[in-house]
């Protein structure tokens, strides 16, 4: 009984820390959904992940590292905060997106055809890559200023439809959507509660990109047909 009473402050404090951190993490999803620019959305996405993971770092340090670093006990909060911030930055901002894109580039080939010329008419520093995959796919990496199209997509779509897809991805690059998109998708592995908010944010960005295509082509016909063909083909592959 004495032993239990002696540990109650730690258990209560730990439970309180977990609860507060979880609540703040959940509340950070509200400004994430309301934000209009990518920079602000990235900030709140990282804040969500930070407060979600903070108790885990705290628990690890308190239960394990304190026995090794006894002199650091008084500065535990400062050290754990720095460690959590570093981990969030490495995972959400740097590691996951760049490792993913780097692995794709290693297997892709740089385009040198009419689609490259089409991109040059709208942007001068964008690199187009072809992925050797029969499954239709298209995505972009804003920090690399690169667009990736699969061979299967190019074979599936008409010229105007391919151009509509490129315009769509160019809009994502100009507004740095790809960094946020990859971050939010990666966060789903760590935070199941981010699924709804991330879908809301990404759907809005997709609508904005579609509107940009309409402004350039003066019609949604080519983009709609491209999406329909891609959806039907992906259903076949799944």
Buried (B, 14 or more C-beta within 10 A) or exposed (E): EEEEEEEEEEEEEBEEBBEEBBEBBBBBBEBBBEBEEBEBBBBBBBBBBBBBBBBBBBBEBBEEBEEEEEEEEEEBEEBBBEBBBEBBBEBBBEEBBBEBBEEBBEEBEEBEEEBBEBBEEBEEEBBBBBBEBEBBBBBBBBBBBBBBBBBBBBEBBEEBBBBBBBBBBBBBBBBBBBBBBBBBBBBEEBBEBBEEBBEEBBEEBBEEBBEBBBEBBEEBEBBBBBBEBBEEBEEEEE
